[in-house]
Amino acid sequence: MRSPAKVLLPVMTVLLFAAANITGNAQTVTNSSYKTIAYIKSDGTVQDASYRTIAYIKSDGTVQDASYRTRGYIRSDGTVQDASYRTRGYIKSDGTVQDSSYRTLGYVKSDGTVQDSSYRTIGYAKGISRKWAAYYFFFSDR
């Protein structure tokens, strides 16, 4: 069952991965079955698996869709907000992910393994920051 915290648009899901590597080479984003779901270019452009540009990520954590409309924010303290600045949850520095009521949704381990609250592996985000991986797996409508 999906958490109420997962109300933000799907375009934000992949966007936030971009912030993990805006200045580096493009990264491939995969699901738990290692199927490619997106590509993130070094300039912050996010493309889907068919190479269509779907979003942009700014270095300050602002997430924009392909039409440059702001869709949300990941704050430096790990607070996740939607475009109306409503808090949707929290991403702690140890990788614990909580909803806006502080209930644990899951974990992002230091090796990039993503687990739900029952410690089942639901995906991988190797080389992606914990914040962006946590957002993708727990706060988006993938």
ZIMOTA-V984850 format. One record per helix or strand of 3 or more residues. SS is the DSSP state (H for helix, E for strand). FROM is the first residue (numbers start at 0). LEN is the number of residues. If there is no record, write none. Layout:
BEGIN
ss->SS from->FROM len->LEN
ss->SS from->FROM len->LEN
END
This chain:
BEGIN
ss->H from->9 len->12
ss->E from->26 len->4
ss->E from->35 len->5
ss->E from->44 len->4
ss->E from->52 len->5
ss->E from->61 len->4
ss->E from->69 len->5
ss->E from->78 len->4
ss->E from->86 len->5
ss->E from->95 len->4
ss->E from->103 len->5
ss->E from->112 len->4
ss->E from->120 len->4
ss->H from->129 len->9
END
